[in-house]
């Protein structure tokens, strides 16, 4: 169980790094035009991508805590 706890902890950290990169990329694309050229949306809409990533991070953290507690029992 300790290995599962470590894996989910690392997955949460990796997911947060990926979230930052994706949100920054989409923010810049919306701010200055780019691949999408979706100038009809304001740039702050890129931050809506944080919602699914934060749910995934929360699930990973909860699973890491649960597996850590099961390991200690």
Biopython code that builds the backbone (N, CA, C, O; Angstrom):
import numpy as np
from Bio.PDB.StructureBuilder import StructureBuilder

atoms = [
    (1, "UNK", "N", (0.815, -1.195, 0.000)),
    (1, "UNK", "CA", (0.000, 0.000, 0.000)),
    (1, "UNK", "C", (0.862, 1.264, 0.000)),
    (1, "UNK", "O", (0.441, 2.313, -0.487)),
    (2, "UNK", "N", (2.062, 1.152, 0.546)),
    (2, "UNK", "CA", (2.915, 2.332, 0.580)),
    (2, "UNK", "C", (3.284, 2.764, -0.837)),
    (2, "UNK", "O", (3.388, 3.957, -1.123)),
    (3, "UNK", "N", (3.480, 1.790, -1.714)),
    (3, "UNK", "CA", (3.837, 2.127, -3.090)),
    (3, "UNK", "C", (2.684, 2.833, -3.801)),
    (3, "UNK", "O", (2.906, 3.773, -4.565)),
    (4, "UNK", "N", (1.464, 2.385, -3.551)),
    (4, "UNK", "CA", (0.305, 3.053, -4.150)),
    (4, "UNK", "C", (0.170, 4.478, -3.632)),
    (4, "UNK", "O", (-0.174, 5.390, -4.384)),
    (5, "UNK", "N", (0.441, 4.661, -2.352)),
    (5, "UNK", "CA", (0.383, 6.000, -1.783)),
    (5, "UNK", "C", (1.407, 6.913, -2.443)),
    (5, "UNK", "O", (1.110, 8.062, -2.768)),
    (6, "UNK", "N", (2.598, 6.398, -2.633)),
    (6, "UNK", "CA", (3.650, 7.189, -3.275)),
    (6, "UNK", "C", (3.304, 7.491, -4.731)),
    (6, "UNK", "O", (3.517, 8.605, -5.209)),
    (7, "UNK", "N", (2.779, 6.508, -5.418)),
    (7, "UNK", "CA", (2.411, 6.704, -6.828)),
    (7, "UNK", "C", (1.345, 7.780, -6.967)),
    (7, "UNK", "O", (1.454, 8.654, -7.827)),
    (8, "UNK", "N", (0.312, 7.725, -6.126)),
    (8, "UNK", "CA", (-0.746, 8.727, -6.228)),
    (8, "UNK", "C", (-0.271, 10.102, -5.773)),
    (8, "UNK", "O", (-0.747, 11.116, -6.285)),
    (9, "UNK", "N", (0.649, 10.154, -4.831)),
    (9, "UNK", "CA", (1.229, 11.438, -4.439)),
    (9, "UNK", "C", (2.020, 12.058, -5.569)),
    (9, "UNK", "O", (1.893, 13.251, -5.844)),
    (10, "UNK", "N", (2.840, 11.246, -6.226)),
    (10, "UNK", "CA", (3.604, 11.745, -7.374)),
    (10, "UNK", "C", (2.697, 12.119, -8.539)),
    (10, "UNK", "O", (2.959, 13.085, -9.254)),
    (11, "UNK", "N", (1.637, 11.354, -8.723)),
    (11, "UNK", "CA", (0.683, 11.662, -9.788)),
    (11, "UNK", "C", (-0.008, 13.000, -9.533)),
    (11, "UNK", "O", (-0.272, 13.748, -10.475)),
    (12, "UNK", "N", (-0.303, 13.306, -8.278)),
    (12, "UNK", "CA", (-0.914, 14.600, -7.950)),
    (12, "UNK", "C", (0.040, 15.745, -8.268)),
    (12, "UNK", "O", (-0.378, 16.777, -8.793)),
    (13, "UNK", "N", (1.320, 15.565, -7.951)),
    (13, "UNK", "CA", (2.310, 16.609, -8.253)),
    (13, "UNK", "C", (2.476, 16.760, -9.765)),
    (13, "UNK", "O", (2.529, 17.878, -10.277)),
    (14, "UNK", "N", (2.558, 15.653, -10.466)),
    (14, "UNK", "CA", (2.695, 15.696, -11.921)),
    (14, "UNK", "C", (1.482, 16.349, -12.573)),
    (14, "UNK", "O", (1.620, 17.125, -13.519)),
    (15, "UNK", "N", (0.308, 16.036, -12.071)),
    (15, "UNK", "CA", (-0.917, 16.614, -12.616)),
    (15, "UNK", "C", (-0.960, 18.121, -12.380)),
    (15, "UNK", "O", (-1.454, 18.865, -13.228)),
    (16, "UNK", "N", (-0.452, 18.578, -11.240)),
    (16, "UNK", "CA", (-0.444, 20.023, -10.991)),
    (16, "UNK", "C", (0.522, 20.737, -11.931)),
    (16, "UNK", "O", (0.244, 21.847, -12.386)),
    (17, "UNK", "N", (1.655, 20.104, -12.221)),
    (17, "UNK", "CA", (2.595, 20.712, -13.167)),
    (17, "UNK", "C", (2.005, 20.770, -14.572)),
    (17, "UNK", "O", (2.145, 21.775, -15.269)),
    (18, "UNK", "N", (1.354, 19.701, -14.980)),
    (18, "UNK", "CA", (0.715, 19.678, -16.295)),
    (18, "UNK", "C", (-0.388, 20.721, -16.366)),
    (18, "UNK", "O", (-0.552, 21.387, -17.388)),
    (19, "UNK", "N", (-1.147, 20.864, -15.283)),
    (19, "UNK", "CA", (-2.212, 21.859, -15.244)),
    (19, "UNK", "C", (-1.658, 23.264, -15.463)),
    (19, "UNK", "O", (-2.224, 24.043, -16.229)),
    (20, "UNK", "N", (-0.562, 23.586, -14.798)),
    (20, "UNK", "CA", (0.032, 24.914, -14.952)),
    (20, "UNK", "C", (0.474, 25.162, -16.395)),
    (20, "UNK", "O", (0.263, 26.248, -16.935)),
    (21, "UNK", "N", (1.080, 24.161, -17.007)),
    (21, "UNK", "CA", (1.544, 24.322, -18.383)),
    (21, "UNK", "C", (0.382, 24.492, -19.359)),
    (21, "UNK", "O", (0.433, 25.341, -20.249)),
    (22, "UNK", "N", (-0.663, 23.687, -19.193)),
    (22, "UNK", "CA", (-1.810, 23.750, -20.108)),
    (22, "UNK", "C", (-2.551, 25.074, -19.967)),
    (22, "UNK", "O", (-2.915, 25.694, -20.966)),
    (23, "UNK", "N", (-2.771, 25.503, -18.740)),
    (23, "UNK", "CA", (-3.483, 26.765, -18.524)),
    (23, "UNK", "C", (-2.665, 27.935, -19.058)),
    (23, "UNK", "O", (-3.222, 28.845, -19.671)),
    (24, "UNK", "N", (-1.358, 27.926, -18.837)),
    (24, "UNK", "CA", (-0.513, 29.008, -19.342)),
    (24, "UNK", "C", (-0.520, 29.043, -20.870)),
    (24, "UNK", "O", (-0.576, 30.118, -21.469)),
    (25, "UNK", "N", (-0.463, 27.875, -21.495)),
    (25, "UNK", "CA", (-0.482, 27.820, -22.954)),
    (25, "UNK", "C", (-1.788, 28.372, -23.513)),
    (25, "UNK", "O", (-1.778, 29.177, -24.444)),
    (26, "UNK", "N", (-2.898, 27.946, -22.950)),
    (26, "UNK", "CA", (-4.189, 28.411, -23.453)),
    (26, "UNK", "C", (-4.423, 29.889, -23.134)),
    (26, "UNK", "O", (-5.049, 30.600, -23.919)),
    (27, "UNK", "N", (-3.928, 30.345, -22.001)),
    (27, "UNK", "CA", (-4.058, 31.768, -21.670)),
    (27, "UNK", "C", (-3.298, 32.614, -22.688)),
    (27, "UNK", "O", (-3.820, 33.610, -23.189)),
    (28, "UNK", "N", (-2.082, 32.219, -22.986)),
    (28, "UNK", "CA", (-1.299, 32.976, -23.975)),
    (28, "UNK", "C", (-1.931, 32.918, -25.354)),
    (28, "UNK", "O", (-1.927, 33.908, -26.085)),
    (29, "UNK", "N", (-2.473, 31.759, -25.712)),
    (29, "UNK", "CA", (-3.116, 31.633, -27.021)),
    (29, "UNK", "C", (-4.335, 32.532, -27.112)),
    (29, "UNK", "O", (-4.592, 33.122, -28.161)),
    (30, "UNK", "N", (-5.085, 32.645, -26.033)),
    (30, "UNK", "CA", (-6.265, 33.509, -26.054)),
    (30, "UNK", "C", (-5.893, 34.978, -25.914)),
    (30, "UNK", "O", (-6.574, 35.845, -26.462)),
    (31, "UNK", "N", (-4.823, 35.264, -25.188)),
    (31, "UNK", "CA", (-4.420, 36.654, -24.961)),
    (31, "UNK", "C", (-3.853, 37.275, -26.236)),
    (31, "UNK", "O", (-4.229, 38.389, -26.601)),
    (32, "UNK", "N", (-2.964, 36.573, -26.908)),
    (32, "UNK", "CA", (-2.268, 37.151, -28.046)),
    (32, "UNK", "C", (-2.614, 36.490, -29.363)),
    (32, "UNK", "O", (-1.992, 36.783, -30.384)),
    (33, "UNK", "N", (-3.569, 35.627, -29.359)),
    (33, "UNK", "CA", (-3.892, 34.922, -30.598)),
    (33, "UNK", "C", (-2.820, 33.880, -30.854)),
    (33, "UNK", "O", (-1.665, 34.053, -30.464)),
    (34, "UNK", "N", (-3.184, 32.869, -31.470)),
    (34, "UNK", "CA", (-2.202, 31.816, -31.692)),
    (34, "UNK", "C", (-2.835, 30.721, -32.503)),
    (34, "UNK", "O", (-3.467, 30.964, -33.531)),
    (35, "UNK", "N", (-2.659, 29.544, -32.037)),
    (35, "UNK", "CA", (-3.154, 28.391, -32.771)),
    (35, "UNK", "C", (-4.672, 28.426, -32.902)),
    (35, "UNK", "O", (-5.216, 28.105, -33.959)),
    (36, "UNK", "N", (-5.340, 28.809, -31.849)),
    (36, "UNK", "CA", (-6.804, 28.757, -31.859)),
    (36, "UNK", "C", (-7.437, 30.023, -32.431)),
    (36, "UNK", "O", (-8.505, 29.968, -33.041)),
    (37, "UNK", "N", (-6.796, 31.124, -32.238)),
    (37, "UNK", "CA", (-7.298, 32.423, -32.674)),
    (37, "UNK", "C", (-8.753, 32.616, -32.268)),
    (37, "UNK", "O", (-9.579, 33.061, -33.065)),
    (38, "UNK", "N", (-9.050, 32.281, -31.036)),
    (38, "UNK", "CA", (-10.405, 32.410, -30.509)),
    (38, "UNK", "C", (-10.509, 33.734, -29.763)),
    (38, "UNK", "O", (-10.664, 33.752, -28.542)),
    (39, "UNK", "N", (-10.427, 34.811, -30.476)),
    (39, "UNK", "CA", (-10.439, 36.115, -29.844)),
    (39, "UNK", "C", (-11.816, 36.513, -29.339)),
    (39, "UNK", "O", (-11.958, 37.550, -28.691)),
    (40, "UNK", "N", (-12.824, 35.716, -29.621)),
    (40, "UNK", "CA", (-14.150, 36.058, -29.129)),
    (40, "UNK", "C", (-14.290, 35.725, -27.637)),
    (40, "UNK", "O", (-15.224, 36.192, -26.985)),
    (41, "UNK", "N", (-13.369, 34.921, -27.097)),
    (41, "UNK", "CA", (-13.387, 34.601, -25.676)),
    (41, "UNK", "C", (-12.372, 35.465, -24.948)),
    (41, "UNK", "O", (-11.287, 35.719, -25.473)),
    (42, "UNK", "N", (-12.705, 35.919, -23.753)),
    (42, "UNK", "CA", (-11.694, 36.633, -22.972)),
    (42, "UNK", "C", (-10.620, 35.656, -22.482)),
    (42, "UNK", "O", (-10.867, 34.456, -22.361)),
    (43, "UNK", "N", (-9.451, 36.177, -22.207)),
    (43, "UNK", "CA", (-8.321, 35.320, -21.835)),
    (43, "UNK", "C", (-8.546, 34.596, -20.513)),
    (43, "UNK", "O", (-7.997, 33.514, -20.309)),
    (44, "UNK", "N", (-9.338, 35.164, -19.616)),
    (44, "UNK", "CA", (-9.534, 34.527, -18.309)),
    (44, "UNK", "C", (-10.287, 33.206, -18.414)),
    (44, "UNK", "O", (-10.284, 32.426, -17.461)),
    (45, "UNK", "N", (-10.929, 32.937, -19.544)),
    (45, "UNK", "CA", (-11.637, 31.665, -19.687)),
    (45, "UNK", "C", (-10.670, 30.476, -19.701)),
    (45, "UNK", "O", (-11.092, 29.339, -19.494)),
    (46, "UNK", "N", (-9.390, 30.726, -19.940)),
    (46, "UNK", "CA", (-8.407, 29.647, -19.874)),
    (46, "UNK", "C", (-8.320, 29.072, -18.468)),
    (46, "UNK", "O", (-7.963, 27.907, -18.290)),
    (47, "UNK", "N", (-8.644, 29.884, -17.474)),
    (47, "UNK", "CA", (-8.580, 29.416, -16.091)),
    (47, "UNK", "C", (-9.707, 28.445, -15.751)),
    (47, "UNK", "O", (-9.679, 27.826, -14.687)),
    (48, "UNK", "N", (-10.688, 28.301, -16.622)),
    (48, "UNK", "CA", (-11.727, 27.298, -16.396)),
    (48, "UNK", "C", (-11.172, 25.879, -16.537)),
    (48, "UNK", "O", (-11.781, 24.920, -16.065)),
    (49, "UNK", "N", (-10.019, 25.753, -17.187)),
    (49, "UNK", "CA", (-9.377, 24.447, -17.291)),
    (49, "UNK", "C", (-8.853, 23.957, -15.952)),
    (49, "UNK", "O", (-8.541, 22.776, -15.802)),
    (50, "UNK", "N", (-8.755, 24.843, -14.988)),
    (50, "UNK", "CA", (-8.279, 24.460, -13.655)),
    (50, "UNK", "C", (-9.270, 23.516, -12.976)),
    (50, "UNK", "O", (-8.864, 22.676, -12.173)),
    (51, "UNK", "N", (-10.543, 23.638, -13.282)),
    (51, "UNK", "CA", (-11.576, 22.862, -12.585)),
    (51, "UNK", "C", (-11.380, 21.357, -12.743)),
    (51, "UNK", "O", (-11.307, 20.667, -11.726)),
    (52, "UNK", "N", (-11.289, 20.803, -13.956)),
    (52, "UNK", "CA", (-11.111, 19.346, -14.039)),
    (52, "UNK", "C", (-9.767, 18.878, -13.496)),
    (52, "UNK", "O", (-9.676, 17.800, -12.909)),
    (53, "UNK", "N", (-8.723, 19.682, -13.690)),
    (53, "UNK", "CA", (-7.423, 19.282, -13.154)),
    (53, "UNK", "C", (-7.443, 19.272, -11.628)),
    (53, "UNK", "O", (-6.878, 18.368, -11.013)),
    (54, "UNK", "N", (-8.081, 20.258, -11.011)),
    (54, "UNK", "CA", (-8.116, 20.289, -9.546)),
    (54, "UNK", "C", (-8.936, 19.133, -8.985)),
    (54, "UNK", "O", (-8.632, 18.632, -7.902)),
    (55, "UNK", "N", (-9.958, 18.708, -9.697)),
    (55, "UNK", "CA", (-10.718, 17.533, -9.258)),
    (55, "UNK", "C", (-9.826, 16.292, -9.317)),
    (55, "UNK", "O", (-9.832, 15.482, -8.390)),
    (56, "UNK", "N", (-9.073, 16.142, -10.380)),
    (56, "UNK", "CA", (-8.151, 15.012, -10.496)),
    (56, "UNK", "C", (-7.066, 15.027, -9.430)),
    (56, "UNK", "O", (-6.713, 13.981, -8.884)),
    (57, "UNK", "N", (-6.532, 16.218, -9.130)),
    (57, "UNK", "CA", (-5.517, 16.346, -8.090)),
    (57, "UNK", "C", (-6.103, 15.985, -6.737)),
    (57, "UNK", "O", (-5.462, 15.297, -5.943)),
    (58, "UNK", "N", (-7.320, 16.446, -6.471)),
    (58, "UNK", "CA", (-7.965, 16.137, -5.183)),
    (58, "UNK", "C", (-8.195, 14.635, -5.037)),
    (58, "UNK", "O", (-7.988, 14.081, -3.957)),
    (59, "UNK", "N", (-8.617, 13.980, -6.099)),
    (59, "UNK", "CA", (-8.832, 12.523, -6.045)),
    (59, "UNK", "C", (-7.511, 11.808, -5.772)),
    (59, "UNK", "O", (-7.466, 10.879, -4.966)),
    (60, "UNK", "N", (-6.446, 12.228, -6.430)),
    (60, "UNK", "CA", (-5.140, 11.600, -6.211)),
    (60, "UNK", "C", (-4.652, 11.796, -4.779)),
    (60, "UNK", "O", (-4.108, 10.873, -4.173)),
    (61, "UNK", "N", (-4.847, 12.993, -4.241)),
    (61, "UNK", "CA", (-4.420, 13.253, -2.865)),
    (61, "UNK", "C", (-5.239, 12.426, -1.881)),
    (61, "UNK", "O", (-4.689, 11.865, -0.933)),
    (62, "UNK", "N", (-6.536, 12.347, -2.098)),
    (62, "UNK", "CA", (-7.390, 11.553, -1.211)),
    (62, "UNK", "C", (-6.988, 10.082, -1.260)),
    (62, "UNK", "O", (-6.902, 9.431, -0.219)),
    (63, "UNK", "N", (-6.743, 9.554, -2.455)),
    (63, "UNK", "CA", (-6.315, 8.161, -2.569)),
    (63, "UNK", "C", (-4.956, 7.934, -1.926)),
    (63, "UNK", "O", (-4.732, 6.892, -1.309)),
    (64, "UNK", "N", (-4.054, 8.887, -2.059)),
    (64, "UNK", "CA", (-2.736, 8.757, -1.422)),
    (64, "UNK", "C", (-2.873, 8.709, 0.097)),
    (64, "UNK", "O", (-2.190, 7.926, 0.757)),
    (65, "UNK", "N", (-3.744, 9.536, 0.649)),
    (65, "UNK", "CA", (-3.950, 9.547, 2.100)),
    (65, "UNK", "C", (-4.599, 8.245, 2.559)),
    (65, "UNK", "O", (-4.202, 7.683, 3.580)),
    (66, "UNK", "N", (-5.583, 7.764, 1.824)),
    (66, "UNK", "CA", (-6.262, 6.523, 2.189)),
    (66, "UNK", "C", (-5.285, 5.347, 2.156)),
    (66, "UNK", "O", (-5.270, 4.526, 3.073)),
    (67, "UNK", "N", (-4.479, 5.266, 1.112)),
    (67, "UNK", "CA", (-3.522, 4.168, 1.021)),
    (67, "UNK", "C", (-2.441, 4.276, 2.093)),
    (67, "UNK", "O", (-1.957, 3.263, 2.597)),
    (68, "UNK", "N", (-2.067, 5.494, 2.436)),
    (68, "UNK", "CA", (-1.058, 5.680, 3.502)),
    (68, "UNK", "C", (-1.616, 5.220, 4.840)),
    (68, "UNK", "O", (-0.914, 4.578, 5.622)),
    (69, "UNK", "N", (-2.881, 5.548, 5.108)),
    (69, "UNK", "CA", (-3.500, 5.115, 6.365)),
    (69, "UNK", "C", (-3.647, 3.603, 6.417)),
    (69, "UNK", "O", (-3.445, 2.998, 7.470)),
    (70, "UNK", "N", (-3.997, 2.983, 5.291)),
    (70, "UNK", "CA", (-4.116, 1.514, 5.261)),
    (70, "UNK", "C", (-2.766, 0.857, 5.457)),
    (70, "UNK", "O", (-2.683, -0.230, 6.030)),
    (71, "UNK", "N", (-1.704, 1.502, 4.989)),
    (71, "UNK", "CA", (-0.370, 0.942, 5.147)),
    (71, "UNK", "C", (0.043, 0.959, 6.623)),
    (71, "UNK", "O", (0.698, 0.029, 7.094)),
    (72, "UNK", "N", (-0.330, 1.993, 7.338)),
    (72, "UNK", "CA", (0.053, 2.127, 8.748)),
    (72, "UNK", "C", (-0.732, 1.200, 9.671)),
    (72, "UNK", "O", (-0.315, 0.970, 10.807)),
    (73, "UNK", "N", (-1.844, 0.670, 9.213)),
    (73, "UNK", "CA", (-2.659, -0.208, 10.061)),
    (73, "UNK", "C", (-2.066, -1.579, 10.192)),
    (73, "UNK", "O", (-2.632, -2.434, 10.872)),
]
sb = StructureBuilder()
sb.init_structure("model")
sb.init_model(0)
sb.init_chain("A")
sb.init_seg("    ")
for serial, (resi, resn, name, xyz) in enumerate(atoms, 1):
    if name == "N":
        sb.init_residue(resn, " ", resi, " ")
    sb.init_atom(name, np.array(xyz, "f"), 0.0, 1.0, " ", f" {name:<3s}", serial, name[0])
structure = sb.get_structure()
